[in-house]
Amino acid sequence: MRVVAKFGGTSLGSGDRIERAADSVANAVEAGHEIAVVASAMGSTTDELLDDITFETDDADRAEIVSMGERTSVRMLKAALSVRGIEAVFLEPGHPDWPVITNELGEVDVEETKERAHAIAERLDGVVPIITGFLAEDHDGNVTTLGRGGSDTTAVMLGNYMDADEVVIVTDVEGVMTGDPRVVEGARNVGRITVDELRNLSFRGAEVVAPSALSYKDEDLSVRVVHYQHGDLLRGGTRIEGQFESLIDMREEPLACLTIAGRAIRNRSGILSQLANALREEEINIDAVASGMDSVTFYVDVDVAETAEALLHEAVVDDEALSSVTVADPIAVIRVTGGELPNQPGVIQDIIAPLSDAGINIIDLITSATSVAVFVDWEDREEGLEIVQQRFD
């Protein structure tokens, strides 16, 4: 196998942990695998360096300063591998074989980086390249950075461009957990999770793999997250499956919009569950939910709208804190899904402004970490879809 192993700051946070990391790499090499390593700064070195920059500095000097953490890590790992009889070479910005190149906009120069990554891959037989994570170099030789989570990005990007079989993210968590073990009892490891699921969790605070890294994962590249204490790069942890694709689609069948009004919506716990359960008893699927201060709206298939209205009306009649239920149909929903949506300031405005300019009324707008759902009148669906597609083409 060809594996790119990324060691996070915690997994390199002490001499003992560096030795454990070196053992895991050496074991994999001795088993006949091709290994490339991406190393983060030891412990919290980068944060400490950033905290120490209390004076005015330009971007170039700042990047040079914060690069010192990663530069130290690759030297430490190279030395630890050498005493284990493993031939290794560390690569950092300025090295003639350095792979990650950015353009004048600070974005990765894909073609140049691919070419350099392929060149490194061709020399993996018996030699372990140890590459500084987070860092890049522009065409003028200046040090640049890939931003927060940049070491993850380096690893998955190089794994993709080097045609690796797998990228292993070595960190201080047991892969993806069912919950935060510091908060909930009985949290356990999730053996498999999709890119879609993980990106949504990542954008909502789960610090497992940087969202920017997952945009480089394709269907053929395996990515796993393992705990540094396991000492085995080739098994365990959580496997991340699939790839994240930007997608604009429109539901083929119309929806009905059922809105329940009442002060109980905001004043009493369990009201949403009560209303949803009324629909579940008749196996009515809820396509989407939108809630406000004094109302909640359920979107369901048009052909079950009458049944749904009757069920929700019973709930309204039985609860004096609820006032009324109304139904509107037919309604279309246009969904925009894309891993880079959270990184595009103003993206919501970019979606709704052209629709407004075309005189299309937006009935509802529901957003998540990586998707936007726009609800419009059924008769406006085709024009609305065309407008949204033009925005993202």
Disulfide bonds with the S-S distance in Angstrom:
none
